[in-house]
Amino acid sequence: MYSFMGGGLFCAIVGNILLVVSMATDYWMQYRLSGSFAHQGLWRYCMSGKCYTQTDSIAYWNATRAFMILSAMSCFAGIIAGIFSFAHFSAFERFNRSFAAGIMFFISTLFVLLAMAIYTGVTVNFLGKRFGDWRFSWSYILGWVALLMTFFAGQYRWIFLSLISSKSCSSHGTCVLFLQVYFTCVPTGCMNAAEWPTLAKLQENVFEKLK
């Protein structure tokens, strides 16, 4: 059961690192300007081997920066709450800290989603038309990877909460096995149809034990 807590915390730490690296680096977008290669991030743009601070106050840049910072802060707060949930508190206190961590991870996911959506929309509709030869770069991609990591961190927390909220479930390994099959099989579409009877049988066994 605690493997879900550890897995969620690991995803959150990786996601938080990726958020910081994505924000701090200057490779959100690459393009050619006047025949020379250039790239830019949220804080600087670089041309001909020299980087300059972006002093213009542009709404979409400010919004993207703000949401990315809020996302990193929310994720960090969730990590702290997640670490404290490992401490030897009562079951109620542990549940509260795990619940708070899960909420913060999902809030972090929402903030980074807003940041990436704003930057993507403006870049495609405005900057993409301004620069003929352009593409998104690795700093931008790290932002999307961080989104997935924070989402999975929250998902693992909710799985853990669903386990400890049921006394019967916490005492039967079948429940954990069902959840593992469910969250690996269903999101991928269960390409092998033979997997579905096994999943259904596990589900039936779990519900029988929880009665």
matplotlib code that plots the C-alpha trace (Angstrom):
import matplotlib.pyplot as plt

x = [0.0, 2.8, 4.3, 1.6, 2.7, 6.3, 5.5, 3.4, 6.2, 8.8, 6.6, 6.1, 9.8, 10.7, 7.8, 9.0, 12.6, 11.3, 9.2, 12.1, 14.4, 11.7, 11.2, 14.9, 16.1, 15.9, 14.7, 11.0, 11.1, 13.7, 13.5, 15.5, 15.6, 17.4, 19.1, 20.6, 19.6, 17.8, 15.9, 14.0, 12.6, 10.3, 12.9, 15.5, 16.0, 19.3, 20.7, 24.1, 25.4, 24.3, 21.4, 19.3, 16.7, 13.1, 12.2, 8.9, 5.8, 3.7, 0.5, 1.0, 4.6, 3.6, 0.7, 2.8, 5.5, 3.0, 1.2, 4.5, 5.7, 2.4, 2.6, 6.1, 5.1, 2.0, 4.0, 6.6, 3.9, 2.5, 5.9, 6.3, 2.8, 3.7, 6.9, 5.1, 2.4, 5.2, 5.7, 4.2, 1.0, -2.4, -4.3, -6.5, -3.6, -1.8, -5.0, -5.3, -1.7, -2.1, -5.3, -3.6, -0.7, -3.0, -5.0, -1.7, -0.5, -3.7, -3.6, 0.0, -1.2, -4.0, -1.5, 1.0, -1.7, -2.9, 0.7, 1.3, -2.0, -1.5, 2.0, 1.1, -1.9, -0.1, 3.0, 1.0, -1.4, 1.0, 4.7, 4.4, 3.1, 5.8, 8.7, 8.5, 11.0, 10.3, 9.7, 9.1, 12.2, 13.2, 12.3, 8.8, 8.6, 9.8, 6.8, 4.5, 6.4, 6.2, 2.4, 2.2, 4.4, 2.4, -0.8, 0.5, 1.6, -1.9, -3.3, -1.1, -2.1, -5.8, -5.2, -3.5, -6.4, -8.9, -7.0, -6.7, -10.3, -11.5, -10.4, -11.3, -9.4, -6.3, -6.2, -6.6, -3.9, -6.5, -7.6, -4.0, -3.7, -7.0, -6.0, -2.6, -4.3, -7.0, -4.7, -2.3, -4.8, -7.7, -5.7, -3.9, -7.1, -6.3, -5.3, -5.4, -9.1, -8.1, -7.1, -10.7, -12.1, -9.1, -9.9, -13.6, -12.9, -10.5, -13.1, -15.8, -13.5, -12.6, -16.2, -17.2, -14.5, -15.5, -19.1]
y = [0.0, 2.4, 1.8, 4.1, 6.8, 6.4, 6.3, 9.4, 11.2, 10.1, 11.4, 14.7, 15.3, 14.5, 16.8, 19.6, 19.4, 19.4, 22.4, 24.4, 23.3, 24.1, 27.6, 28.4, 27.3, 29.3, 26.6, 26.9, 27.9, 27.9, 30.0, 31.7, 35.5, 37.3, 34.1, 33.5, 30.8, 32.1, 30.6, 31.9, 30.9, 32.6, 35.0, 35.5, 35.2, 34.3, 35.3, 34.8, 33.2, 36.1, 36.1, 39.1, 39.5, 39.9, 43.3, 43.7, 43.2, 40.9, 39.4, 35.8, 35.7, 37.0, 34.6, 31.6, 32.6, 33.1, 29.8, 27.9, 29.5, 28.7, 25.1, 24.6, 26.1, 23.9, 20.8, 21.6, 22.1, 18.7, 17.1, 18.5, 17.2, 13.9, 13.5, 14.3, 11.6, 9.0, 10.0, 7.9, 10.0, 8.6, 7.1, 10.2, 12.6, 10.5, 10.5, 14.3, 14.8, 12.4, 14.1, 17.6, 16.3, 14.8, 18.1, 20.1, 17.8, 18.2, 22.0, 21.9, 20.0, 22.5, 25.5, 23.9, 22.9, 26.6, 27.8, 25.3, 26.0, 29.8, 29.6, 27.0, 29.0, 32.3, 30.7, 28.8, 31.6, 34.6, 33.8, 30.9, 33.2, 35.8, 33.4, 31.1, 28.5, 27.7, 24.8, 24.1, 23.0, 20.8, 23.3, 23.4, 19.6, 19.3, 21.4, 18.8, 16.0, 17.8, 18.0, 14.2, 13.6, 15.9, 14.3, 10.8, 12.0, 13.0, 9.8, 7.7, 9.6, 9.1, 5.3, 5.3, 7.2, 4.8, 1.9, 3.3, 4.5, 0.9, -1.5, -4.5, -3.3, -2.6, -6.2, -8.0, -8.1, -8.7, -5.1, -3.9, -6.3, -5.1, -1.5, -2.3, -4.1, -1.4, 1.6, -0.1, -1.8, 0.7, 3.9, 2.0, 0.5, -3.1, -4.0, -7.7, -8.6, -11.6, -9.3, -8.1, -11.4, -11.3, -7.7, -8.4, -11.4, -9.4, -6.6, -9.1, -10.6, -7.2, -6.1, -9.4, -8.8, -5.3, -6.2]
z = [0.0, 0.9, -2.6, -3.9, -1.5, -2.5, -6.2, -6.0, -4.1, -6.6, -9.5, -7.7, -7.0, -10.7, -11.8, -9.6, -10.9, -14.5, -13.8, -12.5, -15.3, -17.9, -16.4, -16.0, -19.5, -22.8, -25.2, -25.3, -28.9, -31.7, -34.9, -37.6, -37.6, -40.4, -41.4, -37.9, -35.4, -32.3, -29.3, -26.4, -23.0, -20.5, -19.3, -22.0, -25.8, -27.4, -30.8, -32.3, -29.1, -26.9, -24.5, -23.5, -20.8, -22.0, -20.7, -22.6, -20.4, -22.7, -21.2, -22.4, -21.2, -17.8, -17.5, -18.5, -16.0, -13.2, -13.8, -14.0, -10.7, -9.0, -10.3, -8.9, -5.6, -5.4, -6.3, -3.6, -1.0, -2.0, -1.6, 1.9, 2.9, 1.2, 3.2, 6.5, 5.6, 6.1, 9.7, 12.5, 13.1, 13.7, 10.7, 10.6, 10.5, 7.8, 5.8, 6.1, 4.9, 2.0, 1.0, 1.1, -0.9, -3.6, -3.8, -4.2, -6.9, -8.9, -8.4, -9.7, -12.7, -13.4, -13.2, -15.6, -18.0, -18.1, -18.6, -21.5, -23.1, -23.1, -24.4, -27.1, -28.3, -28.6, -30.2, -32.8, -33.7, -33.4, -33.3, -35.6, -38.3, -37.6, -37.9, -40.9, -39.7, -36.1, -33.7, -30.0, -28.2, -25.2, -22.4, -23.7, -23.9, -20.3, -19.3, -20.7, -19.1, -15.8, -16.3, -16.6, -13.6, -11.3, -12.6, -11.8, -8.4, -7.6, -9.1, -6.9, -3.8, -4.6, -5.0, -1.6, -0.1, -1.6, 0.0, 3.5, 3.6, 3.5, 6.3, 4.2, 1.2, 3.3, 4.5, 1.2, -1.4, -4.1, -3.9, -4.6, -7.5, -9.0, -8.8, -10.4, -13.3, -13.6, -13.8, -16.2, -18.4, -18.8, -19.7, -22.5, -23.9, -23.0, -26.6, -25.7, -25.2, -23.1, -20.3, -19.7, -18.1, -15.7, -14.8, -14.3, -12.1, -9.9, -9.7, -8.6, -6.0, -4.6, -4.3, -2.6, 0.0, 0.7, 1.5]

ax = plt.figure().add_subplot(projection="3d")
ax.plot(x, y, z, "-o")
ax.set_aspect("equal")
plt.show()
